[in-house]
Amino acid sequence: MQTGYEPTQRTTPTRYRERAHYDRQTVHQILDESLICHLGYLNAGRPVVLPTTHARLGETLYLHGSTGGGPLLAACAASSGLPVCVTVTLVDGLVLARSAMHHSVNFRSVVVLGAARVVDDAAEKLRALAGLLDHIAPGRAADCRTPNPRELAATGVLALDLVEVSAKVRTGGPVDDPEDCALPHWAGVVPLSVAAGAPIPAGDLDPGTPVPPYLRKRRP
């Protein structure tokens, strides 16, 4: 397998090209860390962008949906797959500069373009749904009831091959103009991160049910 994705005209930034990354390790890390993605597609000629959950299994990105939802219905009607744009973004810090125009954010993002297909194969669908659970909490798929036929029929999954892919990363501090460096305004980075808190049990949970090990590992 090649170590990187081949850049295309659609995955080459028009600005800050030096921030673009095409290596699989960077792309995979961002996709795996992000809990939410945004799915963009055309619905009757109208652009639609929806948040949803995702999971990467190898070189396939699986997207959760409903069989009655717009993306699944549009994908079922598309003979050669539904053209989509999927994005994820992780914000790592607020970049405060002395100049208003040089404020920024430190971020890591991925854009995936391609034709999404509906997952019809039962075994692949179950693997994808398990992957979606484990993406949220690794180990959860084996620690819950599996979907019944009614639930499977109501749940849709889209699959998108990771072929036309790019990442973009911004790191570091503010880049002020030299003449602004003497201004008496604070400049620097405010780091941001997502941290898991202590699990809160459901109100009707048996008090004797212990917190599973995979959730204890996520606690700060």
C-alpha positions, -999 to +999 in steps of 0.1 A: +000+000+000+012+035-008+021+056+022+002+086+009-029+096-010-024+110-045-032+148-046-059+159-071-070+192-083-099+190-058-077+181-028-051+208-035-057+239-014-057+273-032-042+289+000-016+278+025-006+248+004+022+241+029-004+230+054-017+202+032-009+166+042-015+135+022+001+108+042-021+081+055-009+083+091-020+119+095-053+114+077-061+083+097-052+099+131-075+128+124-104+107+112-101+083+142-098+111+168-128+131+155-162+120+169-184+139+144-181+144+107-201+166+083-216+150+051-223+173+022-243+163-009-269+177-033-306+170-027-327+180-057-300+204-067-299+220-032-266+217-012-271+200+022-246+195+049-255+172+078-235+162+110-233+125+117-210+099+132-184+079+113-159+052+116-128+043+096-122+006+090-091+003+069-094+024+038-132+027+040-151+055+059-185+044+071-212+070+078-243+064+101-277+073+089-314+063+086-329+044+058-356+071+056-330+100+057-321+122+028-285+109+022-296+073+022-326+080-001-304+100-024-277+073-025-303+046-032-315+067-062-280+072-075-270+045-100-232+050-095-230+062-060-238+095-043-213+123-049-204+135-014-179+157+005-171+145+040-152+168+064-139+165+100-122+192+120-103+192+153-097+226+170-065+225+190-061+261+200-071+298+197-043+319+181-044+355+194-023+380+176-016+417+182-034+425+149-070+417+145-064+403+110-038+378+122-059+360+146-064+323+138-070+288+152-047+258+154-066+229+138-064+195+121-089+187+093-096+161+067-117+164+035-128+132+017-144+133-017-160+105-037-191+085-044-207+070-014-225+036-017-253+021+004-241-008+025-264-037+015-244-067+026-256-078+060-221-089+073-205-056+061-233-036+077-229-053+111-191-048+109-197-011+101-222-006+129-198-023+154-170+000+141-193+030+147-198+019+183-161+012+189-152+046+174-172+063+201-160+040+229-135+013+220-148-020+233-185-010+234-196-031+204-190-063+225-206-048+256-242-042+244-271-059+227-267-064+190-292-048+167-324-068+160-339-071+124-362-042+129-334-019+140-312-030+112-339-023+087-343+012+100-306+020+102-286+029+071-249+030+065-230+047+037-195+036+027-169+059+011-136+047-001-106+068+010-091+076-024-095+114-029-084+126+005-064+155+020-056+168+055-048+203+065-030+213+097-022+246+113+002+247+143+022+273+161+018+308+174+006+340+159+024+355+129+023+393+135+038+419+112+072+431+125+059+466+131+031+452+154+054+432+177+060+462+200+023+468+205+011+463+242-014+435+234-011+400+247-003+375+219-001+337+220-021+305+219-049+293+241-048+255+239-081+236+235-089+199+240-117+175+245-115+155+278-138+128+290-153+132+325-164+106+350-191+084+335-226+092+348-248+061+352-283+060+339-310+066+365-324+031+361-290+013+360-286-015+386-263+000+412-242-032+411-232-027+375-196-016+374-181+010+351-165-011+322-127-009+319-128+008+285-147+037+301-124+039+331-094+043+307-110+074+292-113+093+325-088+121+331 
